Amino acid sequence: MRENPGESYPTDFEVDAFQRATRDLIGVALHSLEILDGEVTLPQFRMMLVLDDLGETPSSRVASALGLAASSVTRLADRLDASGHVLRGTDARSRSVVTLDLTEHGREVVRRVLAWRHHELARILSGLDPEERAATVAGLASFHLVVGEEYTADLHGPVPL
């Protein structure tokens, strides 16, 4: 529903441009995991991003953040614990509560992937002349203002900054 009915509605060409941009950005995110040579899967990396954001936290909170069943989080945590990416623990107030946290190796993996994404986006953006880049940044900033922070607030899984 348009807020300003007098303003022009986006054309299919304009919407398609944003569809392509969505695919391109998802492509950058997926390519970033290739630097790990299969060390972790996309679902495992999503869990690692949640733990990077939250720090040591109950596995039930991780399940909620990812929109997964507790048993799915347990399976992911089992593999990440065995590979040295995640530490299991218990809550000092309740030994029945399983906590999860990244190991230093896990934190380093997250840093490497996010650094690669940063570098790759900088490389891609350097292909634009400064005026196009400034216009693109301004357009994305305006787009984000319209979308709003709350748009991704209730999504399951991490939405990295």
Backbone as JSON, one array per atom type, in Angstrom:
{
  "sequence": "MRENPGESYPTDFEVDAFQRATRDLIGVALHSLEILDGEVTLPQFRMMLVLDDLGETPSSRVASALGLAASSVTRLADRLDASGHVLRGTDARSRSVVTLDLTEHGREVVRRVLAWRHHELARILSGLDPEERAATVAGLASFHLVVGEEYTADLHGPVPL",
  "N": [[0.85, -1.18, 0.0], [0.64, 2.15, -0.91], [1.98, 5.04, 0.67], [1.84, 7.66, -0.22], [-0.35, 8.31, -2.45], [-0.32, 9.92, -4.72], [2.22, 9.89, -5.7], [4.52, 8.35, -8.0], [4.36, 4.88, -8.74], [6.74, 2.24, -8.25], [8.44, 0.99, -11.13], [8.41, -2.13, -12.97], [10.97, -2.57, -13.9], [12.52, -1.12, -12.05], [11.95, -2.52, -9.65], [12.91, -5.02, -10.4], [15.64, -4.43, -10.52], [16.28, -4.19, -7.83], [15.71, -6.78, -7.06], [17.78, -8.13, -8.41], [19.96, -6.97, -7.08], [19.55, -7.99, -4.52], [20.0, -10.74, -4.98], [22.7, -10.53, -5.74], [23.93, -9.58, -3.36], [23.33, -11.66, -1.6], [24.79, -13.59, -2.88], [27.42, -12.66, -2.41], [27.52, -13.06, 0.36], [27.25, -15.88, 0.48], [29.49, -16.71, -1.03], [31.45, -15.89, 0.71], [31.72, -17.89, 2.58], [33.14, -19.77, 1.25], [35.84, -19.38, 1.66], [36.42, -20.88, 3.83], [36.73, -23.45, 3.08], [34.85, -25.6, 3.4], [34.85, -25.93, 6.13], [32.82, -25.15, 7.91], [29.25, -25.36, 7.66], [26.59, -23.48, 6.04], [24.25, -23.35, 7.79], [25.57, -23.91, 10.23], [27.33, -21.74, 10.35], [25.49, -19.66, 10.59], [24.57, -20.15, 13.19], [26.94, -19.65, 14.54], [27.22, -16.91, 14.05], [25.07, -15.95, 15.55], [25.94, -16.66, 18.12], [28.24, -15.13, 18.21], [27.13, -12.61, 18.33], [25.58, -12.78, 20.71], [27.17, -13.89, 22.7], [28.06, -16.09, 25.45], [25.31, -18.11, 25.92], [22.06, -19.51, 26.72], [21.14, -22.59, 25.1], [18.51, -22.72, 24.33], [17.85, -20.07, 23.82], [19.42, -19.6, 21.59], [18.17, -21.35, 19.8], [15.69, -20.08, 19.58], [16.5, -17.62, 18.44], [17.37, -18.49, 15.97], [15.12, -19.63, 14.95], [14.68, -22.35, 15.13], [14.09, -25.79, 16.08], [14.81, -27.11, 19.33], [16.17, -29.56, 19.18], [17.4, -29.44, 16.68], [19.24, -27.39, 17.08], [20.79, -28.62, 18.99], [21.97, -30.69, 17.48], [23.45, -29.13, 15.61], [25.13, -27.8, 17.42], [26.48, -29.99, 18.52], [28.11, -30.84, 16.37], [29.62, -28.5, 15.95], [30.87, -28.26, 18.41], [32.42, -30.58, 18.45], [34.16, -29.95, 16.38], [35.61, -27.91, 17.42], [34.7, -25.28, 17.41], [32.69, -24.33, 19.05], [31.83, -24.04, 22.49], [30.35, -26.02, 24.97], [28.41, -25.54, 27.88], [27.17, -25.11, 31.25], [24.58, -23.39, 32.93], [25.3, -21.47, 35.75], [23.3, -21.06, 37.61], [21.42, -22.97, 37.06], [21.91, -26.19, 36.49], [20.72, -27.73, 34.56], [20.39, -26.22, 32.35], [21.72, -25.83, 29.25], [24.45, -24.15, 27.99], [25.86, -22.25, 25.29], [28.76, -21.17, 23.58], [31.11, -19.37, 21.57], [34.3, -20.68, 20.73], [37.68, -19.45, 20.87], [38.74, -20.05, 18.39], [36.37, -20.34, 16.92], [35.42, -17.69, 17.04], [37.43, -16.46, 15.58], [37.0, -17.58, 13.05], [34.5, -16.45, 12.4], [35.29, -13.73, 12.35], [37.12, -13.82, 10.2], [35.46, -14.49, 8.0], [33.63, -12.33, 7.96], [35.45, -10.26, 7.55], [36.38, -10.95, 5.02], [34.03, -10.56, 3.55], [33.77, -7.79, 3.86], [36.08, -6.89, 2.52], [35.55, -7.91, -0.05], [33.17, -6.56, -0.77], [34.21, -3.96, -0.79], [36.0, -4.25, -2.92], [34.22, -4.74, -5.04], [32.67, -2.38, -4.99], [34.66, -0.58, -5.68], [34.69, -0.72, -8.38], [32.85, 1.05, -9.28], [32.47, 4.42, -10.38], [33.39, 7.31, -8.4], [31.14, 9.07, -8.17], [28.94, 7.46, -8.91], [29.16, 5.56, -6.9], [28.72, 7.14, -4.61], [26.09, 7.91, -5.12], [24.86, 5.41, -5.08], [25.31, 4.62, -2.42], [23.89, 6.65, -1.11], [21.33, 6.09, -2.08], [20.91, 3.51, -1.02], [20.99, 4.13, 1.69], [18.71, 5.71, 1.93], [16.8, 3.81, 1.17], [17.1, 2.02, 3.33], [16.18, 3.65, 5.41], [13.47, 3.82, 4.76], [12.74, 1.13, 4.89], [13.39, 0.5, 7.58], [14.63, -0.23, 10.88], [13.17, -2.1, 12.35], [12.16, -3.89, 10.52], [13.75, -6.16, 10.09], [13.92, -7.1, 12.62], [12.35, -9.17, 13.72], [13.1, -11.41, 12.38], [14.18, -14.8, 11.97], [17.31, -15.82, 12.86], [20.62, -14.52, 12.35], [21.11, -11.18, 11.33], [23.55, -9.75, 9.98], [25.43, -6.78, 10.8]],
  "CA": [[0.0, 0.0, 0.0], [1.44, 3.37, -0.99], [1.63, 6.09, 1.63], [1.55, 8.86, -0.99], [-0.96, 7.81, -3.68], [-0.04, 10.79, -5.85], [3.56, 9.64, -6.21], [4.55, 7.25, -8.95], [4.65, 3.55, -8.22], [7.95, 1.73, -8.9], [8.25, 0.2, -12.34], [8.95, -3.49, -12.9], [12.42, -2.43, -14.11], [13.1, -0.7, -10.77], [11.83, -3.63, -8.71], [13.86, -6.05, -10.86], [17.0, -4.0, -10.15], [16.45, -4.55, -6.42], [15.77, -8.25, -7.02], [19.15, -8.49, -8.8], [20.85, -6.56, -5.99], [19.35, -8.97, -3.45], [20.75, -11.94, -5.37], [24.13, -10.22, -5.7], [24.39, -9.5, -1.97], [23.29, -13.02, -1.06], [25.94, -14.25, -3.49], [28.62, -12.26, -1.66], [27.46, -13.75, 1.65], [27.52, -17.31, 0.29], [30.89, -16.86, -1.45], [32.34, -15.66, 1.85], [31.94, -19.15, 3.29], [34.07, -20.59, 0.48], [37.2, -19.25, 2.2], [36.56, -21.85, 4.91], [36.95, -24.78, 2.49], [33.96, -26.6, 3.96], [35.05, -26.07, 7.58], [31.48, -25.09, 8.5], [28.15, -25.19, 6.71], [25.83, -22.24, 6.21], [23.5, -23.37, 9.06], [26.51, -23.8, 11.34], [27.82, -20.37, 10.41], [24.41, -18.83, 11.14], [24.62, -20.32, 14.64], [28.13, -18.97, 15.01], [26.93, -15.48, 14.05], [24.22, -15.68, 16.72], [26.78, -16.73, 19.32], [29.13, -13.98, 18.18], [26.31, -11.48, 18.78], [25.03, -12.94, 22.06], [28.11, -14.42, 23.68], [27.57, -17.31, 26.09], [23.86, -18.0, 26.05], [21.38, -20.81, 26.74], [20.85, -23.14, 23.78], [17.11, -22.39, 23.99], [17.84, -18.72, 23.22], [19.98, -19.77, 20.24], [17.1, -21.95, 19.01], [14.71, -19.03, 19.32], [17.09, -16.65, 17.52], [17.48, -19.1, 14.63], [13.83, -20.16, 14.53], [14.85, -23.8, 15.0], [13.75, -26.63, 17.23], [15.94, -27.36, 20.23], [16.92, -30.73, 18.71], [18.23, -29.0, 15.56], [20.34, -26.63, 17.67], [21.65, -29.61, 19.64], [22.77, -31.35, 16.43], [24.43, -28.15, 15.13], [26.1, -27.57, 18.5], [27.31, -31.2, 18.63], [29.13, -30.81, 15.31], [30.52, -27.36, 16.19], [31.67, -28.58, 19.6], [33.4, -31.59, 18.03], [35.14, -29.34, 15.48], [36.36, -26.91, 18.15], [34.17, -23.94, 17.15], [31.73, -23.97, 20.09], [31.96, -24.65, 23.81], [29.12, -26.27, 25.72], [28.55, -25.32, 29.31], [25.91, -25.1, 31.98], [24.29, -22.15, 33.65], [25.64, -21.61, 37.17], [22.06, -21.04, 38.41], [20.62, -24.16, 36.77], [22.78, -27.11, 35.75], [19.99, -28.36, 33.47], [20.41, -25.31, 31.21], [22.93, -25.95, 28.44], [24.87, -22.89, 27.37], [26.75, -22.35, 24.13], [29.59, -19.99, 23.34], [32.16, -19.61, 20.59], [35.69, -20.79, 21.16], [38.48, -18.42, 20.19], [38.8, -20.46, 16.98], [35.08, -19.98, 16.33], [35.4, -16.22, 16.87], [38.35, -16.13, 14.48], [36.31, -17.96, 11.8], [33.51, -15.39, 12.14], [36.04, -12.52, 11.95], [37.67, -14.02, 8.85], [34.38, -14.44, 7.01], [33.12, -10.95, 7.88], [36.51, -9.45, 6.95], [36.37, -11.26, 3.59], [32.87, -9.86, 2.97], [34.11, -6.37, 3.81], [37.06, -6.72, 1.44], [34.89, -8.18, -1.34], [32.28, -5.43, -1.06], [35.08, -2.83, -1.16], [36.49, -4.53, -4.27], [33.11, -4.56, -5.97], [32.34, -0.96, -5.02], [35.72, 0.17, -6.35], [34.39, -0.75, -9.81], [31.98, 2.19, -9.59], [33.17, 5.7, -10.23], [33.0, 7.91, -7.1], [29.78, 9.65, -8.2], [28.0, 6.34, -8.87], [29.26, 4.96, -5.57], [28.04, 8.04, -3.68], [24.65, 7.81, -5.4], [24.44, 4.09, -4.61], [25.29, 4.68, -0.95], [22.76, 7.51, -0.72], [20.1, 5.35, -2.37], [20.75, 2.44, -0.04], [20.67, 4.75, 2.98], [17.28, 6.09, 1.85], [16.06, 2.55, 1.18], [17.12, 1.51, 4.7], [15.29, 4.48, 6.22], [12.09, 3.44, 4.46], [12.54, -0.22, 5.42], [13.39, 0.64, 9.03], [15.33, -1.24, 11.68], [12.25, -3.12, 12.85], [11.81, -4.82, 9.46], [14.49, -7.41, 10.28], [14.01, -7.41, 14.05], [11.69, -10.42, 14.1], [13.54, -12.52, 11.54], [14.94, -15.84, 12.66], [18.68, -15.89, 12.39], [21.35, -13.26, 12.44], [21.17, -10.25, 10.22], [24.77, -9.03, 10.35], [25.54, -5.35, 10.54]],
  "C": [[0.89, 1.24, 0.0], [0.96, 4.39, 0.03], [1.21, 7.36, 0.91], [0.98, 8.46, -2.35], [-0.66, 8.67, -4.91], [1.34, 10.56, -6.45], [3.57, 8.4, -7.1], [4.95, 5.95, -8.27], [5.88, 3.02, -8.94], [7.61, 0.88, -10.13], [8.8, -1.21, -12.11], [10.47, -3.45, -13.05], [13.11, -2.05, -12.8], [13.07, -1.83, -9.74], [12.8, -4.75, -9.09], [15.29, -5.69, -10.5], [17.27, -4.36, -8.68], [16.46, -6.07, -6.23], [17.19, -8.72, -7.37], [20.13, -8.13, -7.68], [20.75, -7.52, -4.8], [20.13, -10.24, -3.75], [22.25, -11.71, -5.29], [24.66, -10.21, -4.27], [24.34, -10.86, -1.29], [24.47, -13.81, -1.62], [27.24, -13.92, -2.77], [28.65, -13.0, -0.32], [27.8, -15.23, 1.51], [28.96, -17.55, -0.14], [31.85, -16.68, -0.27], [32.63, -16.94, 2.61], [32.92, -20.05, 2.55], [35.5, -20.5, 1.01], [37.47, -20.26, 3.31], [36.79, -23.27, 4.4], [36.12, -25.87, 3.16], [34.09, -26.8, 5.46], [33.72, -26.03, 8.33], [30.47, -24.91, 7.38], [27.46, -23.86, 6.95], [24.99, -22.28, 7.5], [24.41, -23.26, 10.28], [27.03, -22.38, 11.48], [26.75, -19.43, 10.95], [24.4, -18.93, 12.66], [25.82, -19.57, 15.21], [27.93, -17.46, 15.03], [26.05, -15.1, 15.25], [25.06, -15.67, 17.98], [27.78, -15.57, 19.37], [28.4, -12.73, 18.69], [25.96, -11.58, 20.27], [26.07, -13.31, 23.11], [27.54, -15.69, 24.29], [26.09, -17.15, 26.4], [23.23, -19.39, 26.09], [21.05, -21.28, 25.31], [19.41, -22.84, 23.36], [17.01, -21.0, 23.36], [18.41, -18.76, 21.81], [18.9, -20.35, 19.32], [16.06, -20.91, 18.63], [15.24, -18.03, 18.29], [17.16, -17.19, 16.1], [16.15, -19.61, 14.1], [13.88, -21.66, 14.31], [14.36, -24.51, 16.24], [15.01, -26.87, 18.05], [16.8, -28.52, 19.73], [17.84, -30.36, 17.53], [19.45, -28.23, 16.07], [21.31, -27.6, 18.35], [22.54, -30.29, 18.61], [23.83, -30.4, 15.88], [25.53, -27.95, 16.17], [27.02, -28.78, 18.67], [28.44, -31.15, 17.61], [30.13, -29.68, 15.54], [31.38, -27.55, 17.43], [32.77, -29.56, 19.23], [34.5, -30.98, 17.16], [35.93, -28.21, 16.15], [35.91, -25.47, 17.92], [33.3, -23.42, 18.3], [32.06, -24.71, 21.37], [30.57, -24.84, 24.41], [29.42, -26.01, 27.19], [27.21, -25.47, 29.98], [25.79, -23.77, 32.7], [24.56, -22.38, 35.13], [24.4, -21.67, 38.05], [21.21, -22.28, 38.2], [21.44, -25.1, 35.89], [22.05, -27.78, 34.59], [19.97, -27.48, 32.21], [21.77, -25.43, 30.51], [23.23, -24.59, 27.82], [25.82, -23.19, 26.22], [27.54, -21.05, 24.01], [30.61, -20.36, 22.28], [33.5, -19.81, 21.29], [36.44, -19.64, 20.49], [38.61, -18.76, 18.71], [37.5, -20.1, 16.26], [34.97, -18.49, 16.08], [36.3, -15.8, 15.71], [37.72, -16.47, 13.13], [35.3, -16.88, 11.43], [34.22, -14.12, 11.67], [36.58, -12.64, 10.53], [36.61, -13.88, 7.78], [33.87, -13.01, 6.85], [34.17, -10.02, 7.28], [36.57, -9.69, 5.44], [35.21, -10.53, 2.91], [33.17, -8.37, 2.83], [35.05, -6.09, 2.64], [36.39, -6.9, 0.07], [33.93, -7.06, -1.71], [33.09, -4.2, -1.46], [35.6, -3.02, -2.57], [35.41, -4.26, -5.31], [32.78, -3.07, -6.11], [33.41, -0.12, -5.71], [35.54, 0.17, -7.87], [33.45, 0.36, -10.24], [32.8, 3.47, -9.51], [32.63, 6.38, -8.97], [31.59, 8.49, -7.08], [28.72, 8.54, -8.15], [27.97, 5.71, -7.48], [28.52, 5.83, -4.55], [26.52, 7.96, -3.87], [24.09, 6.48, -4.9], [24.32, 4.07, -3.09], [24.1, 5.52, -0.47], [21.43, 6.79, -0.95], [19.86, 4.24, -1.37], [20.42, 2.98, 1.34], [19.2, 5.15, 3.02], [16.4, 4.85, 1.9], [15.97, 2.0, 2.6], [16.21, 2.34, 5.62], [13.83, 4.12, 6.0], [11.78, 2.06, 5.04], [12.45, -0.19, 6.94], [14.08, -0.52, 9.72], [14.42, -2.39, 12.08], [11.9, -4.17, 11.8], [12.5, -6.17, 9.63], [14.52, -7.87, 11.73], [13.41, -8.75, 14.41], [12.06, -11.6, 13.19], [14.29, -13.54, 12.37], [16.32, -15.91, 12.03], [19.31, -14.53, 12.4], [21.25, -12.45, 11.17], [22.38, -9.37, 10.53], [24.74, -7.56, 10.0], [26.35, -5.1, 9.31]]
}
